[in-house]
Amino acid sequence: MDVYSVGSERELNGFIDRYVRPDTVFQTSCNTIVDRLVHFLQNNVSGRLRPRRVVKSGSLGKGTAVRGKSDIDLVLMLAAYTDVEALLKDIKALLAELQTYLVRYGEARLERVTSYSVQVELTGGGVTQSVDILPAVDLLEIGVIPKEIYDKMSRPGANIHEYSVTLGPLQSVKNRKWPSSYTLELVILHAWNQAGKPESFNMAHALHAVLTLSPPYIMDPTNPYNDMYHGLFDTAWDWEDVAMEARAWLRKPLLCQLRNTRNRWQ
């Protein structure tokens, strides 16, 4: 079914069930192979790479994946480090050590190594899932409050990326032209708050409200240095392309007769 052919709320809900909500079998299989890797990292990695804890991030980790599209980051909060600058001095060696452990694990195929992470591909239960593994300092767990982290990020020459990774656990809710899934989550949460946080609502009204939002300035509520409107680390989201897509949807029969949905999703 083409989403543009959806003509009623009932059809929209049916489309979401069939094409958007993740397949539970696929999601369970992905979680199983990821959890197996997490268990290995927590119980078999020693020395300076030993994690205090492993934090799941990305859409799969936060439970916001959609069918056929999921990403997962595993943040290794290292027990041996209390300072970001010290970790950065060792990052190349840490990533090399991490690759050695992943080879020993035997169930992960190395895809690439970046300046801050090792990306592997996991396969099992009939599914394949890419995983980014990032060493980090667990500043929040050792008692550093977010404001102190923000102060460190404001210093000249501070590594914004690595400090941002340490703030990942606060996000309860890679370079593309369209906004990241987390950016869109923030937009939808903003629209939901404007509507009074309804627990049940008409999905077509909610969709109309989101598509008619004025271009917002979007800041990550957990990280003031994370400009979610313009994109992270010199990326640039193509909001005009997003707006064109929204206008196309608003002309369709499902939405073209709706008005004043911003504060009314029923």
C-alpha positions as CSV (number, residue, x, y, z in Angstrom):
1,M,0.0,0.0,0.0
2,D,1.3,3.5,-0.9
3,V,1.1,5.8,2.1
4,Y,-0.3,8.6,-0.1
5,S,-3.3,6.4,-0.9
6,V,-4.4,6.3,2.8
7,G,-7.7,8.1,3.0
8,S,-9.0,7.6,6.6
9,E,-7.8,7.3,10.1
10,R,-8.7,3.6,10.1
11,E,-6.5,3.0,7.0
12,L,-3.7,5.1,8.6
13,N,-3.7,2.9,11.7
14,G,-3.7,-0.2,9.5
15,F,-0.8,1.2,7.5
16,I,1.2,1.9,10.7
17,D,0.5,-1.6,12.0
18,R,1.6,-3.3,8.8
19,Y,4.5,-1.1,7.6
20,V,5.8,1.1,10.5
21,R,5.6,-0.7,13.8
22,P,8.5,-3.1,14.1
23,D,8.0,-6.7,13.6
24,T,8.1,-8.2,17.1
25,V,10.0,-11.4,15.9
26,F,12.7,-9.2,14.1
27,Q,13.0,-6.9,17.2
28,T,13.3,-9.8,19.6
29,S,15.9,-11.5,17.4
30,C,17.9,-8.2,17.2
31,N,17.7,-7.7,21.0
32,T,18.9,-11.2,21.5
33,I,22.1,-11.0,19.5
34,V,22.8,-7.5,20.9
35,D,22.3,-8.6,24.5
36,R,24.6,-11.6,23.8
37,L,27.4,-9.1,22.8
38,V,26.6,-6.9,25.8
39,H,27.0,-9.9,28.1
40,F,30.4,-10.7,26.5
41,L,31.6,-7.1,26.9
42,Q,30.5,-6.9,30.5
43,N,32.1,-10.2,31.5
44,N,35.1,-10.8,29.3
45,V,36.8,-7.4,28.8
46,S,39.5,-6.5,31.3
47,G,42.1,-3.9,32.0
48,R,41.5,-0.3,31.1
49,L,38.8,-1.4,28.6
50,R,36.7,-3.0,31.3
51,P,33.3,-1.3,31.4
52,R,31.6,0.0,34.5
53,R,28.4,-0.5,32.6
54,V,27.3,-0.8,28.9
55,V,24.6,1.7,27.9
56,K,22.3,1.0,24.9
57,S,21.5,3.9,22.7
58,G,20.1,4.4,19.2
59,S,16.5,3.6,18.2
60,L,16.7,-0.1,19.1
61,G,18.2,0.7,22.5
62,K,15.5,3.3,23.2
63,G,12.6,1.3,21.8
64,T,11.8,3.8,19.0
65,A,12.8,1.6,16.0
66,V,10.5,1.4,13.0
67,R,10.1,-1.7,10.8
68,G,13.2,-2.4,8.8
69,K,15.1,0.6,10.3
70,S,16.9,0.3,13.5
71,D,20.3,1.4,14.8
72,I,22.1,0.5,18.0
73,D,25.0,2.1,19.9
74,L,26.7,0.4,22.8
75,V,28.5,2.9,25.0
76,L,31.3,1.3,27.1
77,M,31.4,3.4,30.2
78,L,35.0,2.5,31.2
79,A,35.8,1.9,34.9
80,A,39.4,2.9,34.6
81,Y,38.7,6.5,33.5
82,T,37.4,9.6,35.3
83,D,38.6,12.2,32.8
84,V,37.6,12.6,29.2
85,E,41.0,14.1,28.2
86,A,42.8,11.1,29.5
87,L,40.5,8.8,27.5
88,L,41.1,10.8,24.3
89,K,44.9,10.3,24.7
90,D,44.4,6.6,24.7
91,I,41.5,6.3,22.3
92,K,43.4,4.8,19.4
93,A,44.9,2.1,21.6
94,L,41.5,1.4,23.2
95,L,39.9,0.9,19.8
96,A,42.6,-1.4,18.8
97,E,42.1,-3.4,22.0
98,L,38.4,-3.5,21.4
99,Q,38.9,-5.0,18.0
100,T,41.0,-7.7,19.5
101,Y,38.2,-8.6,22.0
102,L,35.6,-8.5,19.2
103,V,37.6,-11.0,17.1
104,R,37.8,-13.2,20.2
105,Y,34.0,-13.0,20.5
106,G,33.7,-14.6,17.1
107,E,30.1,-13.5,16.4
108,A,30.8,-10.0,15.1
109,R,32.1,-9.0,11.7
110,L,34.2,-5.9,11.7
111,E,32.7,-3.2,9.4
112,R,34.8,-0.1,10.1
113,V,36.7,1.9,12.7
114,T,36.1,5.6,13.2
115,S,37.9,8.1,15.4
116,Y,35.7,7.2,18.3
117,S,34.1,3.8,17.7
118,V,34.3,0.3,16.3
119,Q,31.3,-0.7,14.1
120,V,30.5,-4.4,13.7
121,E,27.8,-6.5,12.1
122,L,26.0,-9.1,14.2
123,T,24.1,-12.0,12.6
124,G,21.8,-14.5,14.3
125,G,18.3,-15.8,14.4
126,G,17.8,-14.8,10.8
127,V,18.6,-11.1,11.3
128,T,21.6,-8.9,10.7
129,Q,22.2,-5.8,12.8
130,S,25.0,-3.1,12.7
131,V,26.3,-2.0,16.1
132,D,28.5,1.0,16.9
133,I,30.6,0.4,20.1
134,L,32.0,3.6,21.7
135,P,34.4,3.8,24.7
136,A,33.4,6.7,27.1
137,V,33.9,8.1,30.6
138,D,30.9,7.5,32.9
139,L,30.9,11.1,34.3
140,L,27.3,11.0,35.4
141,E,27.7,7.7,37.3
142,I,30.8,9.0,39.2
143,G,28.9,12.0,40.4
144,V,29.6,14.8,37.9
145,I,26.4,16.7,37.3
146,P,25.3,17.8,33.8
147,K,26.0,21.5,34.4
148,E,29.7,20.6,35.2
149,I,29.8,18.6,32.0
150,Y,28.4,21.6,30.1
151,D,31.0,23.8,31.6
152,K,33.8,21.5,30.5
153,M,32.3,21.4,27.0
154,S,32.4,25.2,26.8
155,R,36.2,25.4,27.3
156,P,38.3,26.2,24.2
157,G,39.4,23.1,22.4
158,A,37.0,20.8,24.3
159,N,36.0,17.6,22.4
160,I,32.3,18.1,22.1
161,H,31.7,14.7,20.6
162,E,33.2,12.7,23.5
163,Y,31.5,14.8,26.2
164,S,28.2,14.3,24.3
165,V,28.6,10.6,24.4
166,T,28.9,10.8,28.2
167,L,25.5,12.5,28.3
168,G,23.9,9.7,26.3
169,P,22.2,8.0,29.3
170,L,20.1,11.2,29.8
171,Q,18.3,10.6,26.4
172,S,15.3,8.6,27.4
173,V,13.3,9.2,24.6
174,K,25.0,9.0,11.3
175,N,25.1,11.6,8.5
176,R,22.0,12.0,6.4
177,K,20.3,14.8,4.6
178,W,17.0,14.1,6.5
179,P,17.0,14.7,10.2
180,S,18.0,11.9,12.6
181,S,15.3,9.8,14.2
182,Y,16.1,11.5,17.6
183,T,15.5,14.9,16.0
184,L,12.1,13.8,14.7
185,E,11.3,12.3,18.1
186,L,11.9,15.7,19.7
187,V,9.7,17.4,17.1
188,I,6.9,14.9,17.8
189,L,7.3,15.3,21.6
190,H,7.0,19.1,21.2
191,A,3.8,18.7,19.2
192,W,2.4,16.2,21.8
193,N,3.2,18.6,24.6
194,Q,1.4,21.4,22.8
195,A,-1.6,19.2,22.5
196,G,-1.7,18.6,26.3
197,K,0.1,15.2,26.3
198,P,-3.0,13.2,25.3
199,E,-2.7,9.4,26.1
200,S,-5.2,8.5,23.4
201,F,-5.8,10.5,20.2
202,N,-6.8,10.5,16.5
203,M,-3.7,9.6,14.6
204,A,-4.7,11.6,11.6
205,H,-5.1,14.8,13.8
206,A,-1.7,14.1,15.4
207,L,0.0,13.7,12.0
208,H,-1.6,16.9,10.7
209,A,-0.4,18.8,13.9
210,V,3.2,17.6,13.4
211,L,3.2,18.4,9.7
212,T,2.0,21.9,10.2
213,L,4.5,22.9,12.9
214,S,6.4,26.1,12.1
215,P,10.2,25.5,11.6
216,P,11.4,25.1,15.1
217,Y,14.8,25.6,16.7
218,I,15.5,22.2,18.1
219,M,17.9,21.7,21.0
220,D,18.7,18.5,22.7
221,P,17.2,18.8,26.2
222,T,20.1,16.7,27.6
223,N,22.9,18.6,25.8
224,P,22.9,22.4,25.0
225,Y,25.8,21.9,22.5
226,N,23.8,19.5,20.4
227,D,22.1,21.6,17.7
228,M,19.4,19.2,16.5
229,Y,18.0,21.7,14.0
230,H,21.2,22.2,11.9
231,G,22.6,18.7,12.6
232,L,25.6,17.3,14.6
233,F,29.2,18.0,13.8
234,D,29.0,19.9,10.6
235,T,26.2,18.0,9.1
236,A,23.2,19.9,7.7
237,W,19.6,18.5,7.6
238,D,17.7,19.4,4.5
239,W,14.6,20.9,6.1
240,E,13.3,22.3,2.8
241,D,13.1,18.7,1.5
242,V,11.2,17.8,4.7
243,A,8.8,20.7,4.2
244,M,8.2,19.7,0.6
245,E,7.2,16.2,1.7
246,A,5.0,17.7,4.5
247,R,3.2,19.9,1.9
248,A,2.6,16.9,-0.3
249,W,1.0,15.0,2.5
250,L,-1.2,17.9,3.6
251,R,-2.8,18.0,0.1
252,K,-3.9,14.4,0.4
253,P,-7.5,13.5,1.2
254,L,-6.6,12.2,4.7
255,L,-5.4,15.6,5.8
256,C,-6.6,18.3,3.5
257,Q,-9.8,19.0,5.3
258,L,-8.3,19.1,8.8
259,R,-7.8,22.5,10.6
260,N,-6.6,23.7,14.0
261,T,-5.1,20.4,15.2
262,R,-2.2,21.9,17.1
263,N,-4.0,21.8,20.4
264,R,-6.7,19.2,19.5
265,W,-5.7,15.7,18.6
266,Q,-9.2,14.2,19.3
